[in-house]
Amino acid sequence: MDGKKLRYGVIGYGFIGRRHVNTLKCFPGVECSAVCDINPVRLEEVKVLYPEIPVYTSAREMLDCVPLDGVIIAANNNQHKELAVMAARAGVHILVEKPAALSVAELDEMTRAAADAGVTFTVHQQRRFDKDFACVRECYNQKLVGDIYTIKSALYGYNGNMHDWHVYKSEGGGMLYDWGVHLIDQILYMVDSRLVSVYADVRNVINKEVDDYFKILLRFENMVTAEIELGTYFLSDQKDWFERHWFVGGNTGSMYVDKFDPQGKIVRTTRLLENVAKDQDKSLASYGPTRSFGVPEPGLIVTEDLPSVNSEQSQFFVNYFKAVRGEEEFLVTIPQVRRVLAVMEACRKSAQTMESIVFE
Ligand SMILES: NC(=O)c1ccc[n+]([C@@H]2O[C@H](COP(=O)([O-])OP(=O)(O)OC[C@H]3O[C@@H](n4cnc5c(N)ncnc54)[C@H](O)[C@@H]3O)[C@@H](O)[C@H]2O)c1
């Protein structure tokens, strides 16, 4: 590709479509050449904010009328496959929102359409650049707590709300599709090992059609067990109780990370494996409901700051546009996306059978 600006159209001007138009307007070397949404009311805002951008109420019409190099598909989940196949046939590069598709089979159809058309195809999994996750990944890569045996990734909402189409199964609603795809992607991106088994509990706690709670256990060949838990209905009277938590356990320490703008510590004991009291007095001095879980003596626990990481979601687009120009590889690859969708399918199967699923 020469030095010309990349012309992109955005399909779906909702919460995230808005952000994509803004990104295209701000990013060097690209431009937003058209926006489409089946809801004309949504397009009124585009007309006011960006009068120079033509708007359409159908993706077909947009693709027929405007010369484009690519599209960003930011419509409801159940629309992704059809829109991606349509875009591939129109010969434009495809960036689709997560979840890329509702199933592995859908994704395979989209992948074939992109390959047949010779266009690039990837997915907006920008939470690989979240600071909290980058911190945990640094801990994992640098073995900051030694050999890691457990990682817990949790996200809790406090008011039970799920919005708009996310409560309808036919639209691709539910939390596994919405957030599960990010949380699973982060773990698979980080843990470089064969995933041996998947166990999951996926529930509709207060929603009729779709899941609003899940707990997933992923057991890897390298002996890491990852637990992912999400609840939309963990009621609390605390203010702003929208909770993101990580816990990482290793054999030379632990790390906890709270919030997306991460706060936490690496925690160690000063006398690792010197915990067996040589005399009864020392043993008696340890207090608490049981001696093993008693309060540590002063000076036993030491903390270190979290590793500093330089990570921003916008890095996704830096890689994306370079990759479209052929200057580097896509960070988010379709085989990775496929593996995440396969894990989601295994989660649903496990939840149904109450058994763990042999994975790879
Ligand atoms: N990567 C992220 O962090 C992130 C964050 C939010 C949403 N998303 C994803 O983005 C997508 C949209 O989510 P949202 O929260 O912006 O939803 P939204 O409801 O706010 O917006 C979706 C828009 O798409 C339009 N639409 C539906 N079908 C269409 C079609 N066939 N053609 C054109 N327009 C169509 C709707 O009218 C609506 O305006 C979903 O796949 C969601 O999972 C990703």
The ligand as a Gaussian input file, in Angstrom:
#p B3LYP/6-31G(d) Opt

LIG

0 1
 N      -14.078000      -4.018000      22.287000
 C      -14.816000      -3.498000      23.250000
 O      -14.331000      -3.183000      24.329000
 C      -16.291000      -3.298000      23.035000
 C      -17.013000      -2.425000      23.872000
 C      -18.377000      -2.267000      23.609000
 C      -18.984000      -2.974000      22.574000
 N      -18.231000      -3.810000      21.811000
 C      -18.853000      -4.593000      20.723000
 O      -19.295000      -3.684000      19.716000
 C      -20.501000      -4.148000      19.155000
 C      -21.569000      -3.060000      19.341000
 O      -21.768000      -2.872000      20.709000
 P      -22.336000      -1.479000      21.271000
 O      -22.205000      -1.550000      22.740000
 O      -21.695000      -0.353000      20.535000
 O      -23.858000      -1.616000      20.859000
 P      -24.904000      -0.481000      20.571000
 O      -26.240000      -1.093000      20.690000
 O      -24.598000       0.728000      21.372000
 O      -24.617000      -0.128000      19.028000
 C      -24.831000      -1.029000      17.984000
 C      -25.339000      -0.258000      16.778000
 O      -25.319000      -1.130000      15.649000
 C      -26.483000      -0.846000      14.884000
 N      -26.755000      -1.994000      14.010000
 C      -27.317000      -3.190000      14.332000
 N      -27.359000      -4.002000      13.265000
 C      -26.823000      -3.298000      12.238000
 C      -26.578000      -3.578000      10.866000
 N      -26.920000      -4.769000      10.325000
 N      -26.028000      -2.618000      10.097000
 C      -25.684000      -1.422000      10.630000
 N      -25.904000      -1.090000      11.903000
 C      -26.434000      -2.020000      12.725000
 C      -27.566000      -0.575000      15.924000
 O      -28.637000       0.149000      15.372000
 C      -26.775000       0.221000      16.957000
 O      -26.839000       1.616000      16.711000
 C      -20.833000      -5.451000      19.861000
 O      -20.345000      -6.518000      19.100000
 C      -20.086000      -5.361000      21.168000
 O      -19.732000      -6.604000      21.709000
 C      -16.915000      -3.979000      22.020000

